[in-house]
Amino acid sequence: MPSIDKLAPTEILSIAKKMFWGGFAFLPFLWLVNFMYLWPATKRADAPPELKKYLLMSLAGSITWLIILSTWFGLFVNMRVAWGAAADMITVVIPKGV
């Protein structure tokens, strides 16, 4: 990607929108990259007011996915044995000894 300093405000907003909507394709990492890469552009005097909205929504989506995936991971790790065959069917590598 080009440097943010060299982009016009409308181009920055266009990139932010595309990355925000792209995050809905089960790419929560894209939301995080969107926020981290474009956040310095909100400090510019000519930054569109909509830019901050898209970046904060990207951050919120990324945090929401982090919470969901962390909850699923904790639940699955602790309950895999109790779930029996159903858990074994969705496990890629079955740990030995359990």
LONU-321352 format. One line per field, with one value per atom (N, C-alpha, C): x, y, z; atom name; residue in one letter. Coordinates in steps of 0.2 Angstrom, whole numbers, plus 5000, padded with zeros to 4 digits. Each point is the difference from the previous one (the first is absolute). Layout:
LONU-321352
X <- c(X;...)
Y <- c(Y;...)
Z <- c(Z;...)
atom <- c(CA;...)
res <- c(a;...)
END
This chain:
LONU-321352
X <- c(5004;4996;5004;4998;5004;5000;5004;5000;4994;4997;4994;5001;5006;5001;4999;5001;5000;4993;4995;4993;4996;4995;4995;4995;4996;4995;4995;4998;4995;5002;5007;5003;5000;5002;5001;4993;4995;4993;4998;5002;4998;5003;5007;5003;4997;4999;4997;4993;4996;4994;5001;5004;5001;5003;5005;5002;4995;4996;4994;4996;4997;4996;5003;5006;5004;5001;5000;5000;4994;4995;4994;5000;5005;5001;5004;4999;5004;5007;5002;5007;5001;4999;5000;5007;5005;5007;5000;4996;5000;4997;4996;4997;5006;5004;5005;5005;5002;5005;4997;4993;4997;5001;4999;5000;5007;5005;5007;5003;4999;5003;4997;4993;4997;4999;5001;4999;5004;5006;5004;4997;4996;4997;4994;4998;4994;5003;5006;5003;5001;5000;5001;4994;5001;4995;4995;5002;4995;4997;5000;4997;4993;4997;4992;4998;4994;4997;4998;4998;4998;5005;5007;5005;5001;4999;5001;4994;4994;4995;5001;5003;5002;5005;5005;5006;4998;4995;4998;4995;4996;4996;5005;5005;5005;5003;5002;5003;4995;4994;4994;4999;5000;4999;5006;5006;5006;5000;4998;5000;4994;4994;4995;5002;5003;5003;5005;5004;5005;4997;4994;4997;4996;4997;4996;5005;5006;5005;5003;5001;5003;4996;4993;4995;5000;4999;5000;5006;5006;5006;5000;4998;5000;4995;4994;4995;5002;5002;5002;5006;5005;5005;4998;4996;4998;4994;4996;4994;5001;5006;5001;4998;5003;5000;4992;4997;4993;4995;5002;4996;5000;5005;5001;5001;4996;5002;4998;4996;4998;5006;5004;5006;5005;5001;5005;4999;4994;4998;5003;5000;5002;5007;5003;5007;5005;5005;5004;5005;5004;5005;4997;4999;4998;5006;5000;5006;5000;5006;5001;5000;4997;5000;4993;4996;4993;4995)
Y <- c(4994;5006;5006;5005;5007;5003;5005;5004;5004;5000;5003;5008;5003;5007;5002;4996;5001;4999;4998;4998;5006;5001;5005;4997;5005;4998;4995;5001;4996;4993;4999;4994;4996;5004;4997;4997;5004;4998;4994;5000;4994;4994;5000;4994;4998;5005;4998;4996;5003;4996;4993;5000;4993;4995;5002;4996;4998;5005;4999;4994;5001;4995;4994;5000;4994;4996;5003;4996;4996;5001;4996;4993;5000;4993;4996;5000;4996;5001;5007;5002;5005;4998;5005;5003;4997;5003;5006;5000;5006;5006;4999;5005;5003;4996;5002;5004;4998;5003;5007;5000;5006;5005;4998;5005;5002;4996;5001;5004;4999;5003;5007;5001;5006;5005;4998;5004;5007;5000;5006;5005;4998;5004;5004;4998;5004;5006;5001;5006;5005;4999;5005;5005;5006;5005;4999;4997;4999;4993;4996;4994;5000;4996;5000;4997;5003;4998;4993;4997;4993;4995;5002;4996;4997;5004;4998;4995;5001;4995;4993;5000;4994;4996;5004;4997;4998;5003;4998;4994;5000;4994;4994;5001;4994;4998;5004;4998;4996;5003;4996;4993;5000;4993;4996;5002;4996;4998;5004;4998;4995;5001;4995;4993;5000;4994;4996;5005;4997;4997;5003;4998;4993;5000;4994;4994;5001;4995;4997;5005;4998;4996;5002;4996;4993;5000;4993;4996;5003;4996;4997;5005;4998;4994;5001;4995;4994;5000;4994;4996;5004;4996;4997;5003;4998;4994;5000;4996;4995;4999;4996;4992;4998;4993;4999;5005;4998;5000;5003;5000;4994;4996;4993;5001;4995;4999;5007;5004;5006;5005;5000;5004;4997;4994;4996;5001;5001;5001;5007;5005;5007;5001;4995;5001;4998;5005;4998;4995;5001;4996;4998;4993;4998;4999;5003;5000;4992;4998;4993;5000;4995;4999;5003;5002;5002;4996)
Z <- c(5000;5000;5000;4997;5000;5007;5000;5007;5000;5007;5001;4999;5001;4999;4993;4995;4993;4997;5004;4997;5002;4995;5001;5005;5004;5005;4997;4994;4997;4999;4998;4999;5007;5005;5006;5003;4999;5002;4996;4993;4996;5002;5002;5003;5006;5005;5006;4999;4996;4998;4998;4995;4997;5005;5004;5005;5005;5002;5005;4997;4994;4997;4999;4998;4999;5007;5005;5007;5001;4997;5001;4996;4996;4997;5004;5007;5005;5000;4999;5000;5006;5006;5005;5001;4997;5000;4996;4994;4996;5003;5005;5004;5004;5003;5005;4995;4995;4995;4998;4998;4998;5006;5006;5006;5001;5000;5001;4995;4994;4994;4999;5000;4999;5005;5007;5005;5000;4998;5000;4995;4995;4995;5004;5005;5004;5003;5001;5003;4995;4993;4995;5000;4998;5001;4994;4995;4994;5000;5006;5001;5000;4996;5000;5007;5002;5006;5000;4995;4999;5001;4999;5001;5007;5005;5007;5001;4997;5002;4997;4994;4997;5004;5002;5004;5006;5004;5006;5000;4994;4999;4999;4996;4999;5006;5004;5007;5004;5000;5004;4997;4993;4997;5002;5000;5001;5007;5005;5007;5001;4997;5001;4997;4994;4998;5005;5003;5004;5006;5003;5006;4998;4994;4998;4999;4996;4999;5007;5004;5007;5004;5000;5004;4997;4993;4997;5001;5000;5001;5008;5004;5007;5002;4997;5001;4996;4994;4997;5003;5003;5003;5007;5003;5007;4999;4995;4999;4995;4996;4995;5002;5005;5002;5002;5003;5002;4994;4995;4994;4996;5001;4997;4993;4996;4993;4996;5002;4997;4999;5006;5000;4996;5000;4996;4993;4998;4993;4997;5005;4998;5002;5003;5002;4994;4998;4995;5002;5006;5003;5007;5001;5006;5005;5005;5005;5003;5000;5003;5007;5003;5008;5003;4996;5002;4997)
atom <- c(N;CA;C;N;CA;C;N;CA;C;N;CA;C;N;CA;C;N;CA;C;N;CA;C;N;CA;C;N;CA;C;N;CA;C;N;CA;C;N;CA;C;N;CA;C;N;CA;C;N;CA;C;N;CA;C;N;CA;C;N;CA;C;N;CA;C;N;CA;C;N;CA;C;N;CA;C;N;CA;C;N;CA;C;N;CA;C;N;CA;C;N;CA;C;N;CA;C;N;CA;C;N;CA;C;N;CA;C;N;CA;C;N;CA;C;N;CA;C;N;CA;C;N;CA;C;N;CA;C;N;CA;C;N;CA;C;N;CA;C;N;CA;C;N;CA;C;N;CA;C;N;CA;C;N;CA;C;N;CA;C;N;CA;C;N;CA;C;N;CA;C;N;CA;C;N;CA;C;N;CA;C;N;CA;C;N;CA;C;N;CA;C;N;CA;C;N;CA;C;N;CA;C;N;CA;C;N;CA;C;N;CA;C;N;CA;C;N;CA;C;N;CA;C;N;CA;C;N;CA;C;N;CA;C;N;CA;C;N;CA;C;N;CA;C;N;CA;C;N;CA;C;N;CA;C;N;CA;C;N;CA;C;N;CA;C;N;CA;C;N;CA;C;N;CA;C;N;CA;C;N;CA;C;N;CA;C;N;CA;C;N;CA;C;N;CA;C;N;CA;C;N;CA;C;N;CA;C;N;CA;C;N;CA;C;N;CA;C;N;CA;C;N;CA;C;N;CA;C;N;CA;C;N;CA;C;N;CA;C;N;CA;C)
res <- c(m;m;m;p;p;p;s;s;s;i;i;i;d;d;d;k;k;k;l;l;l;a;a;a;p;p;p;t;t;t;e;e;e;i;i;i;l;l;l;s;s;s;i;i;i;a;a;a;k;k;k;k;k;k;m;m;m;f;f;f;w;w;w;g;g;g;g;g;g;f;f;f;a;a;a;f;f;f;l;l;l;p;p;p;f;f;f;l;l;l;w;w;w;l;l;l;v;v;v;n;n;n;f;f;f;m;m;m;y;y;y;l;l;l;w;w;w;p;p;p;a;a;a;t;t;t;k;k;k;r;r;r;a;a;a;d;d;d;a;a;a;p;p;p;p;p;p;e;e;e;l;l;l;k;k;k;k;k;k;y;y;y;l;l;l;l;l;l;m;m;m;s;s;s;l;l;l;a;a;a;g;g;g;s;s;s;i;i;i;t;t;t;w;w;w;l;l;l;i;i;i;i;i;i;l;l;l;s;s;s;t;t;t;w;w;w;f;f;f;g;g;g;l;l;l;f;f;f;v;v;v;n;n;n;m;m;m;r;r;r;v;v;v;a;a;a;w;w;w;g;g;g;a;a;a;a;a;a;a;a;a;d;d;d;m;m;m;i;i;i;t;t;t;v;v;v;v;v;v;i;i;i;p;p;p;k;k;k;g;g;g;v;v;v)
END
